[in-house]
Structures are given as structure tokens and as C-alpha cells.
């Protein structure tokens, strides 16, 4: 029987939910330490959405401490740091014999605290109307220590 990983606090304990109401301007989202743009949102004064021909995609790999971007609506990672991907692979093997084998995000929810020195996440929740009320969530997970790693360690 494989050893069970140590029980850690779940992702929700490190998550700041950001909600905005139907019709409100979607905010720009920035890295909490470096200030790098994560999501261009809408123009705060006009409410216009960016012209995607003019906006280049965010280079998530260049943002220190960004561990993942997960789009809840489609249950897929838009970006996953290679170190986190390797840890998830190990956790998948540990849980391979479970009756209800968890998906990668469920594993991340359980073990996020062990993947970062200073874990933190945003959960951006949008709401609107289609043929009824709809909502969408996007998670950005960070290790807030990473931008300082070279400064505090020798």
C-alpha cells in the first residue's frame, strides 16, 4: 500500500475570491508581488474589451511565482508550471488505485500548500446572463516567495 501524502490545508484557505456583478467592467488582474499583468480585463474608463489583435498573450512562464492558470468553465489548465506538473504526476501515481481517481485540479486543490513556500491564489468569478444565469471562474495560483528567492537565499 503506497504511503498517503501528508494532509495539508486545501487551496480554498489560500484563495482570494474576486467577484464582479453582471454588467460591471471586468477588472485588469495583476501579479500580487511583481505587478505584472495577468489578465487585460476591460478598459476601466470605457468598458471596452481589448482588441485581441493588439494584445499579445501573457507569457505566463516569465512571471516569477505563477504556478498555474486554471479555467473552471472547461476544467483545463491554461498554463501549468513544469515543477507543479511533475508534482501532479507523482500525486496521480499515488492516487492511481483510488476508486474515485481525482483529476489534476482536485489534486492541486488538496496539495497546493505543499507545492509553494508562500501559497496564494486568485479565483476570478464572473457572472452574467445567457439563456439564464451563468458564471465562470479562473484561478491563478502563486508561490509569493518566488520573486524574492534569490534575495533571501544564498
Secondary structure, 3 states (H helix, E strand, C coil): CCCCCCCCCCHHHHEEEEEECCCCCCCCEECCCCCCEEECCECCCCCCECCCCCCCCCCHHHCCCEEEEEECCCCEEEEECHHHHHHHHHHHHHCCCCCCCCCHHHHHHHHHHHCCCCEEEEEEEEEEECCCEEEEEEEEEEECCHHHHHHHCC
